[in-house]
Amino acid sequence: LGKTVTAIGVLAHADVWPALVLCPSSVKYNWRAELLRWLPEQLSKAKVQVVDKGEDSLSADASVVIATYDGARARAQRTGELNRFRA
């Protein structure tokens, strides 16, 4: 298995939500597709948010938020709103 699928398996096994996925910009939508593929009972499109811009608001209903490393760092320094994530 690849790293993405392994990480999804760990996330599903831990059953700790909400989760924050930090990855390069080029694979954000691949992460979303793989999450929906491997966890269809736990997640829907509405429950997986991909953050495209730093000013995007984070959905309180999202079980998984996918963001870039730099975007998350800047958001954490600016707002501290990433503190709600458990995994």
C-alpha positions, 0 to 999 in steps of 0.5 A, spaced: 500 500 500 502 507 498 502 512 504 496 515 502 492 509 503 496 507 509 494 514 513 487 513 511 487 506 514 490 509 521 485 515 521 479 510 520 482 505 525 483 511 530 476 514 529 478 521 531 475 526 528 475 532 525 482 530 522 487 535 518 491 532 512 497 537 510 500 535 504 503 539 497 498 543 493 499 538 487 495 532 491 490 535 495 484 533 491 487 526 490 487 526 498 480 527 497 478 522 492 482 517 496 478 519 502 472 518 499 474 512 496 476 508 502 471 511 507 465 511 504 461 509 510 464 515 514 465 520 509 461 524 504 463 530 499 460 535 504 464 532 510 471 533 506 473 540 505 479 542 501 482 549 503 484 552 496 485 559 499 488 562 505 482 566 506 477 560 505 473 559 512 473 552 515 467 548 515 465 546 522 461 540 519 467 538 516 470 531 518 477 532 514 480 538 512 485 538 507 490 544 506 497 545 504 503 545 509 504 553 508 497 555 508 496 551 515 502 554 518 500 561 516 492 560 518 495 557 525 499 563 526 494 568 524 488 565 527 489 559 531 483 555 528 487 549 527 487 547 534 480 544 534 483 538 530 484 531 534 488 528 528 
